[in-house]
Amino acid sequence: MLFSLPLSFLLVTKVVAQAQTSQLVVLTGSNLPSSVPFGGGDILPTGTQVSYRTYTATSTIPSGSLSGATELLATTIAIVNGTSLTSSSGSGSTSSSRSVTILAGGQGGFPTTSGTNSSTNATSSTSSSAQPVNTQPCNNYPELCSRSYSNITYVAAHNSPFVKPNNAAANQDYGVFAQLNDGIRMLQGQTHFFDNTIYYCHTSCDLLNAGSAESYFTNITRWVQNHPFDVVTLLIGNADFRAVTDYIAPLEGSGLSNYAYVPPKVPMNITDWPNLSSMILTGKRVVIFMDYNANQTAVPYILDEFSQIWETPFSPTDSSFPCTIQRPPGLSNEDAGTRMYMANHNLNTEITALGTSLLVPTTTLINETNAVNGTGSLGSMADECAGSFP
């Protein structure tokens, strides 16, 4: 388990949890009206605009090959190091300012590639000697490289963009660069459509406007470019229920779509996800989910959250944090076992601002809420979820 920033939530490949604030959703074919009124982004969304999709069949998308992936990875390393890669005459090998172990593709038909990116160290051998051991961390740990994306616990920052001192609607103390540097690997935030532009706003752009979505996506892209061995997850809160195609422009304009993972099938079962090294080698290491109105036929790289993730109670004000299924509604425990889940571990207090009901972090109990153990702790909820949904 990983525990980090005060206002964060934890995505556990099989379990996902939030610490200190809430906001998440999930979709699944035919639209089913939900019985849940829209309250501005913090209160559980309800009404005629809220629907959950149910797939009666799985669609398969042709998978790409790993061709050129090693070169892409080496080029990225060179960019990070501020160097250019040059071919050694006649050898086809490359050199750069540092030597690393190239990650194994691992599963899903990817070839296994080992060695280094230094022309002086790269060797070829057909002997039966022991294979090189990977020493390059993936998401900070070498052992995670061979783990599937759905078998890792991720700490996530709830309403990641909302950093504004002395603003009651703020959720975070540090910006996205600091969050990612501190180990956060899932970023969630609530978006609104204002003045023909998508912004990250908390409940209302009059309360807190953290800037355009494209600006925020650009910052994520910059960090991803400089960290070639990390996989990052983005959960877009579509608070105004805009068409998913409205998000193409900011994602492409920021360059983030270049790194977006496109799954081979819809929806993905928990056993279908590739390991981190495969995602890193192919350069598709940003997984983008959207809560409402995702359409993977229209935009394949924006994944429908609730057909692949279920959630515990949204925007909790109950410090006991029960690990029960709330969304999508009516999901059986059997079906829940086929997808990842998010444990919304964030304690909130309801206030009124500008005539709008708003949930804000209960900061007075932050140490207890984010603790490893004890009553109301993140560790306690994680243990309960792991026991109920192993």
N, C-alpha and C positions, 0 to 999 in steps of 0.2 A: 504494500500500500504506500502511496505517496501522499504527503500532506504539505501544503504550502501556504500561499497567500491568504490573508484574512478573508477577503471577499471573493471566494472561489467555489467552484463545484468540481467534483471529481468524476471523470468519465473512466470507467473501468472496463474496457473492452467487453467485459461481460457485465460490468457494473459501472455506473456512472454516478457520481455524486456531486452536489454543489455545496459549498460551504459559505454561509452567510447571506445569500440572497437567492432569488429563484428566477426561473424563466426557461421553459423548454417545451417542446411539443413533438408529435409523431404522426405520420400519415400511412394509409394503406389503400384500383379498379372502380368499384361503384361507390358513389358518394352517399354516406350515411349522415343525416343531420344529427348534430350533437345537441344535447339538452343543456349544455353548458353555455349568460350574457357577456359580451365583451366588456372588460373593465379597464381597458387602456394598456394592457401589457403585463401588469403585475397580478391582477385578479385573473382567475381561470377564465379563458376565453369561452364564450358561449354564443348562441344565436344562429341565425340561418346561414351566416357566412362560414361558420365552423363546420368542417366535415372531415371524416376520416376515410381513407381509401382502403378497400379490401381487394386483394388480388386473388382471383380464382385460378390463375395459371402463372407460371414463371416465364418471363421472356428472356432470351439469351442474346447477348451482344457479342459479335465477333471479337476475340481478344487480339491485342497487338502482340508483336514479337519483342524480344529483348535486343534485337539487332540495333547496334549503335548505342546501347545503354551505357556500356563501360566507357565509351568515348565521351558521352554526355556527362557522366559522373566525373571523369578526369578533367574535363573542361571546367566544370563547376568548381572543383578543387583549385584549379589554377586561378580562377577568378577570385576566390576567397583569399588565396595566397598573394594575389597581386602579381602573378607571373603569367607567362605564356608557355604553352606546351609546344615542344619541338620534337619532331621525329628523329630518331637516331638513324643515320644513313644505313639503308639496307635491312634494318631490323624491324621496322614498323612499331617499335616500342616508343614510349614517351618519357619525358622527364619533367619534374617540377621541383618546387622548393622543399617538399617534404615527402617522406615515404609512409604509406599507409597500407594496411591489408585490404585488398579489394573484397567486398562482401560477397558471400555466396548467394546465388539466386534462390536456392533452396527448394521451393515447391511449385506446383502448378505448371510443370513442364519447362521451368526456367533452367538454363544450363548453370552448372556450378563453376564459378570462376574464382581462382585464388591467385595471390601474388601481390605485387606492389606496383605503384605507379612511378617507380624510379628505374631509369634505363640501366643503371649500374647494378640494381638488385634483382631485376626481373630475370627469372630463369625458367627453363622448360625441362621437365623430367618425366620419364615414363616408368621410374622405379616405383617400388611398392612402399617407399618410405612414408612416414606419418604425414598427413596433410597439415598444412599450416593452420594454426589456431587464430581465429579472428580476434584482433585486439582493438578494432575500431568500434567505439560505442555507437549505438543507434538510440536516439532519444536518451543519451547520457549513460547507457548501460550496454556493454557488449553482448550480454546474454539476451537482450531483447531483439537482436537482429534476426534470430531464427524463430521468434514468437510471431504468431499471427496477429494482425491488427486487432482482432476481436478477443484476444487473450492477454490483454494488458490493461492495467489501471491507469487512467489519465486524470490528472488534476486539471480542472477547467475553471476559467475565470468567468463568473456570471456578470453580464452587462460589462464586459471588458472595456469598451470605449469610454464608459462614463466616469471620467476622472475630472472633477471640478471642485476645488476647495470651497468650503462653506456653502455648498449646495445640497439641500436635503435629498435631492434625487440622485446624487452621486453614489456609486457602488464601489469604486476602486480608489486606492490611494496612489497607485503607480500606473504608468502608461503601458501600452502593449509590448514595447521593447523590454522593459523591466520584467513584465509578467513572463514573457517567454524565456528570458535569461534566468529567471528564478525557477524554471522547470515546468511552468504551465504549458500544456500541449493541446488544450481545447479552449477555444475562444467563443463565447456566446454574446450576443447583443441584440437589442430590439431596434428594428428599423421602421421608419415612417416616411411617407411620400409627402414632400412639402415643396412648393414652388417648382414643380416639375423635376425634382431631384430627390433621390433616396438619401436620407440622413439617418444617422444613429441618434435617436432621441429617446429619452426615458419617459414613457407614457404620453408626453406631449412635447413638441419642440419649443413650446413656451416655457416649459419647466427646465429642461436641460437638452441642449443641442450640442453634441460632441463633434459635429462636422459631417461631411459627406461620407457615404459608404465607400466611394472610390478612394478617398484620402486614407481611410482606415485600412482598406484592402492593400493599398500601396505600401503602407508601413509593414504589413505582414509579409508582402512579397520581398521587401528589402531584407527582412530578417531571414526568411527562407533561403534567399540567394546566398546569404553569408553563413548558412548552417546546412551544408549539403547532406548531412547524415541524420537529419531530423524529420519526423513525420508530424504534421500539425493538423488538427481538426478544427473546422469552423462551423458553428451552428448559427444560421441566420434566422432571427425572429422576424417573421413577416407580419408585423402587427396590424398593418392596414390591408392585409390580404390582397396585395398586388399580384399581377400575373408574374410567374417566374421569369418570363422573358424580359421583364423590366430590369432584371439584375445582370443580364448579359453585358451591357455596356460598362458598368463600373467594374465588373470582374475582369473583362478583357482590357479595359483601359488601364487598370492597375497592374496588369501582367500576371495576376494570381491564377487566372484560368489556365495558363501554360503549365502549371504544376498540379492541376486538379485531377484527381483519380476518377476514372470512369469504370464502374464495376462491370464484370462480364455478364451479369444477369440482374434481373429486377423481380422481386426484391432479393437481397442477399441474406442467406441463412448465416447463423453465427459460425458455421463451419466452412463457409465459402471464402472468407477473407484471406488475402495473401499475407505473407510475413513482411516485416518491416524492410528487410534487406531487398526483397523484390520490388517494393514500392520505391525504395531509394535508388536502386539500379536503373529503373525505368524513368526516374525523374518525376513520377506522378505521386507525390507525397503530401499533398494537401487534400484532405477529405472534407467536402462541403455538404452539409446537411441543411435543409430548410424545414421549418415546422409546418406551415400551412401553404397550400397551393403549389407544392413542388410537382413537377411533371417531367419525369425522366425521359419521356419520348421527345418532348420539346427541347429540354436542356439536360442531356445525359449526365453532366458532371455536377448538377445540383441534386443531391439525393433526398428522397422522401424520408423524413426522419422516422415517422411512426410505423412504417412498415419494416423498419430495421432496428428500432430502439423503442422500448417502453419506459414509462416513467413512474416513479413514486409520486405521492401528492405534491402538487404544484404550489409554489409560494407558501411554504409551511409557516404557520404560527404556533404549531404544536411542538414543543421541545422534546417530545418523546420520539419524533421522527419515525413513524411506522413504515416498514418496508412492504408496502402494499401497492398493487397495480392500480393506477388511476387512469392513465391514458396509454394507448387508445382504450376507450370504454368497452367493457365486455370481453376483454382478452382473457382467454383461459390460461391457467398456469402452464398447461402443456405447450400452447403456442408461444407463451412468454419465454419458454426455454429454448426456442429456436432463434432468438434475437438478443442483441445486447440490451442493457438497461442503464438508466440514469437514476441514481439516487439523489434526489433534490435535498441536499442537506444544507439548508440555510434558514436561519431563524429570523423572522420578520416582525415588525411592528407596524400597524396601520396608522397612517396620519392623513390629514387633509391639507392639500396645498393648492391654492388658486381654485378652490371649489372642486378639486379632483381627489378621489381616494387614491392613496399611494402607499405601497409597502416599502419600508426602508429597513436596512439591516439593524438588528438588535445588537448594537455594538457593545452594550454593557455586559453582554454574555459571550463576547467573541472568543475569549480564551477557552471557555467551556465548550462552545459549539465546535471549535476547530481542534479540540484536543484529541489525542490518540486513544484515550480511554476515559471512562467515567460517564456519569449520567448526561445524556444529551450530546455526547461527543460524536465526532465523525467516525472514530474508530469503532464505537459501539454500534452505530448504524451499519457500518461496513460488515461487521461480524454478523449482524442479524440478517442482512441481505445475502451474504455468502452462505449462511445456514439454510435460508428459505429457498434460495435459487442457486444451488451449487453449480 
